[in-house]
Structures are given as C-alpha cells and as structure tokens.
Amino acid sequence: MKLKYSILLFIFSISTCFSQQYVIKFASIAPEGSTWMNVMKDFDAAVQKESGGRVKFRMYPSGVQGDEKTVIRKIGAGQLHAAGFTGVGMGEIAPKVRILDTPFLIRSADEADNLYQVFDAELQQAFESRGYVLLGWAEVGFVYVFSNSPIQDPDDIKKLKMWVWDGDPVAEISFRALDIKPIPLSFDNVRTSLQTGLINAFYTTPYAAIALQWYTQAKYMVDFPLTCSAGAVLLSKKYFDTMPKDLQDILLRNGRIYMKKLTEAGRLDNKKSLTELKKRGITFTQTNDKQIQEYIAVGTRARRMLVGKLYDEDFMNRVEKAVEDFRKSGKKK
C-alpha cells in the first residue's frame, strides 16, 4: 500500500511539473501596435504553441509599468519578470554593454551585426552575473539628431537646447564631448517639453520620431547617425531557473529567432521612416567629409571619457579593434 501511494505521488508530481504554466510578465516602453510589440506577440504565440501552453507572456506595453529603471526595480522585486530594454536599461544592469551605444562607433548594419556576434558570449555573461538571461538582441536602430534650426557642423549643436535622457551617462558624456550642456528629462516628458520650448532638439530613430510624434516639433535632421542604439529582451534569471530545461530551451531558441526578425523589421521601418520624414517636411542637412571626421573624433573622445565609468580600457580597445578589423576586411552580409 505504501509503495502504491509513493508511485501515485511520483506520477502526480511529474504530471504537475509538466502541466505547470509559467506566465512571464513582460514590460516595454514601446507603444501598443508598434513593430516591437507585434513581434513580441509573435514570439509569445510561438513559445505557447511549442510548449503546449506551458509558458506564455503577459504584455505591458507603452510604458504602463514605468520607465526602464522602474521596470528593473519591479523585476528585482518579482513584480515583473522580463522587459524589452534600450541601452539605458541595459546599462543599469550591465554597464559595459553601453559601449555599443557610444557615438559614431557603428556606421552600418553589417558592423552592428558583427559586433553582436563577436561579443555575444561576453555580454551574455555580463547580464547573467547581474541576474538576467539574454533572450535576444533587438537593435533599436540608428539614431539621428532632430532640431528646429539647421545643424551644418558640430558648433551649431552648441546653440541648441538639446534634450538628454535623464540618467543616461553615454548621452550626457557624448554631448559633453561636443562641449554642450544638454537638458536632462525623462523619456515621457520630451514631447511636452518640445511643445513648450523647454527644449528644441532631440535624438531618436526615424521610426520612433514618427511613432512618438516628436518629429512634429522639428524642422531639420542631421543626415549622419549619432549612434546605433542597442536593444535586448532580458529575463530574470531567478524566474528562468524555476523552469524545466525544455521550456528554457524553447525560450532561448525562439528568442534568438524572433529578436533577429525584430531587428530586421526595425531596420526596414527606419528606412521607410526616413522617406516618410522627408514627405512630412523634415529637411535633411548633409555633412561633408571634414565634418564627419570631426564627429568621429568626438565619438573617440566620448568613449575614452567613459573608461572607468562603464567599462575598462581593454574592453574598449577590443571593441574598437573589432570594428576596425571588420571595416578593413570589407565583409558584408
């Protein structure tokens, strides 16, 4: 009788293990209906189907759970489990990853893909050491400077009331390298501040400029990207470790597949948005070779100013060498 009871208890335990449902509470500042959220819903559908409904996402888009720093606190408290982060949020978790956002480092999609590939394992480890699992890189895209007056050279930026994301050391030091003092504001206060004239310049991707309607408060865009903004979907390692191995594998495999799709879709969105911005009256100011070299020098200076704050000199040198080696190789996708 005792043996029979033990067998039944074992069978019940196995059955419970395989039928348990894991609901991943996921937050993002991306608006509902955006490419970001649409691809995340596809990701959710894929893992639900493959897991037989044993794991799924509960989505909180449009910043309803707060900004990225607030979301990190909620993940730490167990109120949320995962999020789509820009560089600002990733930097709060693993500061060294912010080198990907430093100005004028990455100048093409191929260079971005190469850097993610070369440093993937090292950056994954940086996230894991801080309690997060990387489900996939999800590039935000190339970021441009928008303004109400034309920017013909770096000196013109000094005359602007430039926004900087409050608490973002990369953006702050990048503009300091340009010898300007930007105005720090939270992400959700930018549009109102543009309307009131508190700021008259900002930086974002073309797609975000339209999706957030910030472009309506600008007339010009510098046609040379400031940076290639990194992004990723990160999951609490503590929550991830509660899952059986097969569900972990499903999440990791599909995460890479769908975040690659998101990156590709985002690049296409940004390309289309550049055309759309021209149609909507934004004037693109061109940069000549001399100005480009000045911008590149600013980027180099900014990266060195961040040594010891976000990453060490050895890591910076290895990243810069990887970019330079790739350029010299002439490789492309």
Long-range contacts (C-beta under 8 A, 24 or more apart in sequence): 17-244, 18-54, 18-244, 19-54, 20-54, 21-53, 21-54, 21-55, 21-56, 22-54, 22-55, 22-56, 22-239, 22-242, 22-243, 22-247, 23-55, 23-56, 23-57, 23-58, 24-55, 24-56, 24-57, 24-58, 24-81, 24-82, 24-235, 24-239, 25-57, 25-58, 25-60, 25-79, 25-80, 25-81, 25-82, 26-57, 26-58, 26-59, 26-60, 26-80, 26-81, 26-82, 26-83, 26-84, 26-233, 27-60, 27-61, 27-64, 27-65, 27-66, 27-71, 27-74, 27-80, 27-82, 27-83, 27-84, 28-59, 28-60, 28-61, 28-62, 28-63, 28-83, 28-84, 29-62, 29-63, 29-67, 29-68, 29-84, 29-86, 29-187, 30-61, 30-62, 30-84, 31-61, 31-62, 31-211, 31-212, 32-61, 32-62, 34-61, 34-211, 35-207, 35-262, 35-265, 35-266, 35-269, 36-84, 36-138, 36-262, 36-266, 37-61, 39-258, 39-259, 39-261, 39-262, 39-265, 40-84, 40-233, 40-258, 40-262, 42-258, 42-261, 43-254, 43-255, 43-258, 43-259, 46-254, 46-257, 46-258, 47-250, 47-251, 47-254, 50-250, 50-254, 51-246, 51-247, 51-250, 54-247, 55-243, 55-247, 55-250, 55-251, 57-82, 63-187, 63-188, 67-186, 67-187, 67-188, 68-92, 69-167, 75-236, 76-131, 78-236, 78-238, 78-239, 80-236, 81-235, 81-236, 81-239, 82-135, 82-233, 82-234, 82-235, 82-236, 82-239, 83-233, 83-234, 84-138, 84-231, 84-232, 84-233, 85-231, 85-232, 85-233, 85-234, 86-140, 86-229, 86-230, 86-231, 87-140, 87-168, 87-170, 87-229, 87-230, 87-231, 88-165, 88-167, 88-168, 90-127, 90-230, 90-231, 90-232, 90-234, 91-168, 91-169, 91-170, 91-310, 93-127, 93-130, 93-132, 93-234, 94-123, 94-126, 94-127, 94-129, 94-130, 94-132, 95-309, 95-310, 95-311, 96-123, 96-126, 96-310, 96-311, 96-312, 96-315, 97-123, 97-126, 97-127, 97-230, 98-169, 98-170, 98-306, 98-310, 98-311, 99-303, 99-306, 99-310, 99-311, 99-315, 99-316, 99-319, 100-228, 100-230, 101-170, 101-227, 101-228, 101-229, 101-230, 102-170, 102-174, 102-227, 102-299, 102-302, 102-303, 102-306, 103-174, 103-177, 103-226, 103-227, 103-295, 103-298, 103-299, 103-302, 104-226, 104-227, 104-295, 104-296, 104-298, 104-299, 104-300, 105-227, 105-228, 105-299, 105-303, 105-319, 105-320, 105-323, 106-227, 106-228, 106-323, 107-225, 107-228, 109-267, 109-333, 110-326, 110-331, 110-332, 110-333, 111-228, 111-323, 111-326, 111-327, 112-139, 112-228, 113-333, 114-322, 114-323, 114-326, 114-331, 115-319, 115-322, 115-323, 118-322, 119-319, 119-322, 127-234, 128-237, 131-236, 131-237, 131-238, 132-234, 132-235, 132-236, 132-237, 133-234, 133-235, 133-236, 133-237, 133-240, 133-252, 134-232, 134-233, 134-234, 134-255, 135-232, 135-233, 135-234, 135-235, 135-251, 135-252, 135-255, 135-256, 135-259, 136-232, 136-233, 136-255, 136-256, 136-257, 136-258, 136-259, 136-260, 136-262, 137-230, 137-231, 137-232, 137-259, 137-263, 138-231, 138-232, 138-233, 138-259, 138-262, 138-263, 138-266, 139-228, 139-229, 139-230, 139-231, 139-263, 139-266, 139-267, 140-205, 140-208, 140-229, 140-230, 140-231, 140-266, 141-205, 141-206, 141-207, 141-208, 141-228, 141-229, 141-266, 141-267, 141-269, 141-270, 142-205, 142-225, 142-227, 142-228, 142-229, 142-270, 143-203, 143-204, 143-205, 143-225, 143-226, 143-227, 143-228, 143-229, 144-203, 144-204, 144-205, 144-206, 144-209, 144-221, 144-222, 144-223, 144-224, 144-225, 144-226, 145-201, 145-202, 145-203, 145-221, 145-222, 145-226, 146-201, 146-202, 146-203, 146-204, 146-209, 146-214, 146-215, 146-218, 146-220, 146-221, 146-282, 147-200, 147-201, 147-202, 147-218, 147-219, 147-220, 147-221, 147-222, 148-200, 148-201, 148-217, 148-218, 148-219, 148-220, 149-200, 149-219, 149-220, 150-220, 150-283, 150-285, 151-220, 151-222, 151-285, 152-285, 152-291, 153-287, 153-291, 153-294, 154-178, 154-291, 154-294, 154-295, 154-298, 157-201, 160-200, 160-201, 161-197, 161-198, 161-199, 161-200, 161-201, 162-199, 162-201, 162-202, 162-203, 163-190, 163-193, 163-194, 163-199, 163-201, 163-202, 163-203, 169-306, 169-309, 169-310, 170-302, 170-306, 170-310, 171-203, 173-302, 173-305, 173-306, 173-309, 174-226, 174-227, 174-298, 174-299, 174-302, 176-302, 176-305, 177-298, 177-299, 177-301, 177-302, 177-305, 178-298, 190-214, 191-217, 194-218, 205-229, 205-266, 205-270, 205-273, 206-270, 206-273, 206-274, 206-276, 206-277, 207-266, 207-269, 207-270, 207-272, 207-273, 209-273, 209-277, 210-273, 210-276, 210-277, 210-280, 215-277, 215-280, 215-282, 218-282, 219-281, 219-282, 219-283, 220-282, 220-283, 220-284, 220-285, 221-277, 221-282, 221-283, 221-284, 221-285, 222-284, 222-285, 222-287, 223-284, 223-285, 223-286, 223-287, 224-287, 224-291, 224-292, 224-295, 232-259, 233-259
